Amino acid sequence: MKFIEAIGQWFRKVREQYHEERQQKRCHYLDNLSCESINVTEFNGRLHISYKGVPIVRVDDLKGKAPEILAQSREDYLAWKAKFNA
């Protein structure tokens, strides 16, 4: 009986490690995706926060600093992706 219990424990441990690694890979993938998708780009001589290269918000119109706003935009994007499992 102990042998079967040991196999069961080993299997649960392997399964937990698999799920943990999978979650870490997904988080890493989403983080990279947000960095690729949301950036600051130049369009018509002005800087814009853009999504996949499409200008969305003029940096001049924002009162905060662009790197901080960009970081917040990326966090919001990741939260949106996580909420809708997109």
C-alpha positions as CSV (number, residue, x, y, z in Angstrom):
1,M,0.0,0.0,0.0
2,K,2.8,2.4,0.8
3,F,4.2,1.9,-2.7
4,I,0.9,2.9,-4.3
5,E,0.7,6.0,-2.0
6,A,4.3,6.9,-2.9
7,I,3.4,6.7,-6.6
8,G,0.3,8.8,-6.0
9,Q,2.3,11.5,-4.1
10,W,5.0,11.5,-6.9
11,F,2.3,12.0,-9.5
12,R,0.6,14.8,-7.6
13,K,4.0,16.5,-7.2
14,V,4.8,16.2,-10.9
15,R,1.4,17.5,-11.8
16,E,1.7,20.5,-9.5
17,Q,5.2,21.3,-10.9
18,Y,3.8,21.1,-14.4
19,H,0.9,23.5,-13.6
20,E,3.3,25.9,-11.9
21,E,5.7,26.0,-14.8
22,R,2.8,26.5,-17.2
23,Q,1.5,29.4,-15.2
24,Q,5.0,31.0,-15.1
25,K,5.4,30.6,-18.9
26,R,2.0,32.2,-19.4
27,C,2.9,35.1,-17.2
28,H,6.2,35.5,-19.1
29,Y,4.3,35.3,-22.4
30,L,1.8,37.9,-21.4
31,D,4.5,40.2,-20.1
32,N,6.4,40.0,-23.4
33,L,3.2,40.5,-25.3
34,S,2.4,43.7,-23.5
35,C,5.9,45.0,-24.1
36,E,5.5,44.2,-27.8
37,S,2.0,45.5,-28.2
38,I,2.0,48.7,-26.2
39,N,4.8,51.2,-26.9
40,V,5.6,54.8,-27.6
41,T,5.9,55.6,-31.4
42,E,6.4,58.6,-33.5
43,F,3.6,59.7,-35.9
44,N,3.3,63.0,-37.7
45,G,6.2,64.4,-35.7
46,R,4.7,63.7,-32.3
47,L,5.1,60.9,-29.8
48,H,2.1,58.7,-29.2
49,I,1.3,55.7,-26.9
50,S,0.5,53.1,-29.4
51,Y,-1.1,49.6,-29.6
52,K,0.6,47.4,-32.1
53,G,2.0,50.4,-33.9
54,V,-1.3,52.3,-34.0
55,P,-1.1,55.7,-32.3
56,I,-3.7,55.9,-29.5
57,V,-2.8,58.8,-27.2
58,R,-0.5,61.8,-27.8
59,V,2.2,62.0,-25.2
60,D,2.0,65.8,-25.2
61,D,-1.6,65.6,-24.0
62,L,-0.7,63.6,-21.0
63,K,0.4,65.3,-17.7
64,G,2.4,62.4,-16.4
65,K,5.7,61.1,-17.7
66,A,5.6,58.8,-20.8
67,P,7.5,55.9,-19.2
68,E,5.2,55.8,-16.2
69,I,2.1,56.1,-18.3
70,L,3.4,53.3,-20.6
71,A,4.1,51.0,-17.7
72,Q,0.6,51.7,-16.4
73,S,-0.9,51.0,-19.8
74,R,1.0,47.7,-20.0
75,E,-0.3,46.7,-16.5
76,D,-3.9,47.6,-17.6
77,Y,-3.5,45.6,-20.8
78,L,-2.3,42.6,-18.9
79,A,-5.2,42.9,-16.4
80,W,-7.6,43.1,-19.3
81,K,-6.0,40.0,-21.0
82,A,-6.2,38.1,-17.7
83,K,-9.8,39.1,-17.0
84,F,-11.1,38.1,-20.4
85,N,-8.6,35.3,-20.9
86,A,-7.8,36.7,-24.3
